[in-house]
Amino acid sequence: MKRQFHALVLAAGKGTRFKSEKIKLLHTLMGKSMLKMGVDSISQLKPKMTHIIVGYQKEALMEEFSGDGISFITQKSQLGTAHAVMAASKTLSKYNEDDVLIMNGDLPLIRPHTLRPLLKQHQKQGNALTFMSAEMDDPTGFGRVIYLDKNRIRIIEERDATTEQRKLKEGNAGIYVFKIKDMIAALPKILNKNKKGEYYLTDIIEILSSSGKKVGVHKTTHVREIVGVNDRFELAKAVKILRMRKIESMALKGVTFYDPASTWIDFDVNIGRDTVIYPFVVLEGNSVIGKECTLYPGAHIINSRLGQGVKILSSTMIEESRIADKAQIGPFTHLRPNSIIKSGAKVGNFVEMKNTVFGNRSKAGHLSYVGDSLVGKDVNIGAGTITCNYDGVKKNKTIIDDRVFVGSGTQLVAPLKVRKGAYIAAGSTITKDVSAEALVVARVKQREIKDWVSKKKKK
């Protein structure tokens, strides 16, 4: 029978190499913080409880996981990885018969299928400790695994290693599974006799193995996943791996990417089958793109939902909006938050919408602003139409019923209602409600003064 396990994530350090006022672990990769990436991978293994060791900027870290059922343990001073685990001893001692998976918080590339075999090996072998290692072409920055004899194992940190030890290729990944009672018994034996004067959790490997406890090594082949992110260039390299991983998973589900290298897709974006993504498309947040959509170059979509068969033409920005089946948006369109574009509608060149419902098969072809409006079906919005929704104090609503024709260059001064089937003549400024089926013309009468220019020149 599998023993239950807890997860303990070390997240108390600042990460000084990031040169940032913000703690390293809250820097984002594809829309998620570095720490959340790792915690989400662990959560898929279904731990009994996840505990995060916090210290520097702990309030910000706790806010990041509010509502997620995470336990937080404070490390008041940062004196090394073993010191961080010591801070959790009191909490973990309540679960002495369980296991604990311990991992650094700066491993955003790690995946559940890489962690699962480590847990399985640990419990199958009945080990007191099982840790992950890997054979690396360049193990710079990693502690080296040294086999002292058949049963005894030591990890030597690179800064404390000799020249010969640094030539070893097997590096410690910094991921461990302990039997909790064995770990707690061994922690007080860890000393800080090293160049940094810190308490290294790696020392517990030699302590346990030398005392006759079973220590196992799980040598992973997923070497690229155990690279920590310690500076912004390493962050960029991690993002590249994550982005291509995401695009590959979408492509295998039936999405076409004409140029994956120029396409940006956040971690939580979903895309339906037979959708085609052109180069230089950016999809952010929790956007959902339906089946059989086409996204042309320069489309930028944030936290929005697209139905089936939607076309987004070039250089279009869509924020926190919903677009129904068969609609067409762009080129050079800006849909600001809370825009709802219904089925078959078309919103075209240099049109901006905000907080607007735009009805089935309605059209706004070019050069218009429609804000705080409710537009019915089969409405035509002529070029240069503007809803004047702000009176200097508050935003007012414009309601345009079904089958209304709005001529070019019209200004609709809200609050305003235009009833079904009405026609508004081009160049009108509408300040009063318009009746159904009416034609309304609201222009200043045109005057022509003969020879006005020539008379002015004479003066």
SULKA-V913184 format. One record per backbone hydrogen bond with DSSP energy under -0.5 kcal/mol. NH is the residue of the N-H (numbers start at 1). CO is the residue of the C=O. If there is no record, write none. Layout:
BEGIN
NH,CO ; NH,CO
END
This chain:
BEGIN
6,99 ; 7,49 ; 8,101 ; 9,51 ; 10,103 ; 11,9 ; 11,53 ; 18,15 ; 19,16 ; 24,14 ; 26,23 ; 27,24 ; 29,32 ; 32,29 ; 34,27 ; 35,25 ; 37,33 ; 38,34 ; 39,35 ; 40,36 ; 41,37 ; 42,38 ; 43,39 ; 44,40 ; 45,42 ; 46,43 ; 48,5 ; 51,7 ; 51,49 ; 52,71 ; 53,9 ; 54,52 ; 54,73 ; 55,11 ; 55,56 ; 56,12 ; 58,55 ; 61,57 ; 62,58 ; 63,59 ; 64,60 ; 65,61 ; 66,63 ; 68,65 ; 71,50 ; 73,52 ; 75,54 ; 76,74 ; 79,77 ; 82,199 ; 83,199 ; 84,80 ; 85,81 ; 86,82 ; 87,83 ; 88,84 ; 88,85 ; 89,86 ; 92,88 ; 93,89 ; 94,91 ; 95,92 ; 96,93 ; 98,95 ; 99,4 ; 100,178 ; 101,6 ; 102,100 ; 102,176 ; 103,8 ; 104,174 ; 105,10 ; 110,107 ; 114,111 ; 115,111 ; 116,112 ; 118,115 ; 119,115 ; 120,116 ; 121,117 ; 122,118 ; 123,119 ; 124,120 ; 125,121 ; 126,122 ; 127,122 ; 128,214 ; 129,214 ; 130,177 ; 131,216 ; 132,175 ; 133,218 ; 134,171 ; 136,134 ; 136,169 ; 142,139 ; 144,156 ; 145,170 ; 146,144 ; 146,154 ; 148,146 ; 148,152 ; 149,152 ; 154,146 ; 156,144 ; 156,154 ; 157,155 ; 160,157 ; 161,157 ; 161,158 ; 166,162 ; 167,163 ; 167,164 ; 168,165 ; 171,134 ; 171,169 ; 172,143 ; 173,132 ; 174,132 ; 176,102 ; 177,130 ; 178,100 ; 179,128 ; 180,98 ; 180,178 ; 181,96 ; 182,179 ; 183,179 ; 184,180 ; 185,181 ; 186,182 ; 187,183 ; 188,184 ; 189,186 ; 190,187 ; 194,192 ; 197,194 ; 199,79 ; 200,191 ; 200,198 ; 203,200 ; 204,201 ; 205,202 ; 206,202 ; 207,203 ; 208,204 ; 209,205 ; 210,206 ; 211,207 ; 212,209 ; 213,208 ; 215,213 ; 216,129 ; 218,131 ; 218,216 ; 219,217 ; 220,133 ; 220,218 ; 223,221 ; 225,222 ; 226,223 ; 227,224 ; 228,226 ; 229,106 ; 230,228 ; 235,231 ; 236,232 ; 237,233 ; 238,234 ; 239,235 ; 240,236 ; 241,237 ; 242,238 ; 243,239 ; 244,240 ; 245,241 ; 246,242 ; 247,243 ; 248,244 ; 249,245 ; 250,246 ; 251,247 ; 252,248 ; 253,250 ; 254,251 ; 255,250 ; 256,275 ; 258,256 ; 258,277 ; 262,259 ; 263,260 ; 264,281 ; 266,283 ; 267,30 ; 269,266 ; 270,287 ; 272,289 ; 272,290 ; 274,254 ; 275,272 ; 276,293 ; 277,256 ; 278,276 ; 278,295 ; 281,278 ; 282,299 ; 283,264 ; 284,301 ; 287,284 ; 288,304 ; 289,270 ; 290,306 ; 290,307 ; 292,273 ; 293,290 ; 294,310 ; 295,276 ; 296,294 ; 296,312 ; 298,279 ; 298,280 ; 299,296 ; 300,316 ; 301,282 ; 302,318 ; 303,284 ; 305,321 ; 306,288 ; 307,323 ; 309,291 ; 310,307 ; 311,327 ; 312,294 ; 313,311 ; 313,329 ; 315,297 ; 317,333 ; 318,300 ; 319,335 ; 320,302 ; 322,339 ; 323,305 ; 324,341 ; 326,308 ; 327,324 ; 328,345 ; 329,311 ; 330,347 ; 331,314 ; 332,314 ; 334,351 ; 335,317 ; 336,334 ; 336,353 ; 338,320 ; 339,336 ; 340,356 ; 341,322 ; 341,339 ; 342,340 ; 342,358 ; 344,325 ; 345,342 ; 346,362 ; 347,328 ; 348,364 ; 349,365 ; 350,331 ; 350,332 ; 351,348 ; 352,368 ; 353,334 ; 354,370 ; 355,337 ; 357,373 ; 358,340 ; 358,356 ; 359,375 ; 359,376 ; 361,343 ; 362,359 ; 363,379 ; 364,346 ; 365,381 ; 367,349 ; 369,385 ; 370,352 ; 372,354 ; 374,398 ; 375,357 ; 376,400 ; 378,360 ; 379,376 ; 380,404 ; 381,363 ; 381,379 ; 382,380 ; 382,406 ; 384,366 ; 384,367 ; 385,382 ; 386,410 ; 387,369 ; 388,386 ; 388,412 ; 389,387 ; 391,389 ; 391,394 ; 396,389 ; 398,372 ; 399,416 ; 400,374 ; 400,398 ; 401,399 ; 401,418 ; 403,377 ; 404,401 ; 405,422 ; 406,380 ; 406,404 ; 407,405 ; 407,424 ; 409,383 ; 410,407 ; 411,428 ; 412,386 ; 412,410 ; 413,411 ; 413,430 ; 414,388 ; 414,412 ; 415,397 ; 416,397 ; 418,399 ; 419,417 ; 419,434 ; 421,402 ; 422,419 ; 423,438 ; 424,405 ; 425,423 ; 425,440 ; 427,408 ; 428,425 ; 429,442 ; 430,411 ; 430,428 ; 431,429 ; 434,417 ; 437,420 ; 438,435 ; 440,423 ; 440,438 ; 450,448 ; 452,449 ; 455,451 ; 456,452 ; 457,453 ; 458,454 ; 459,455
END
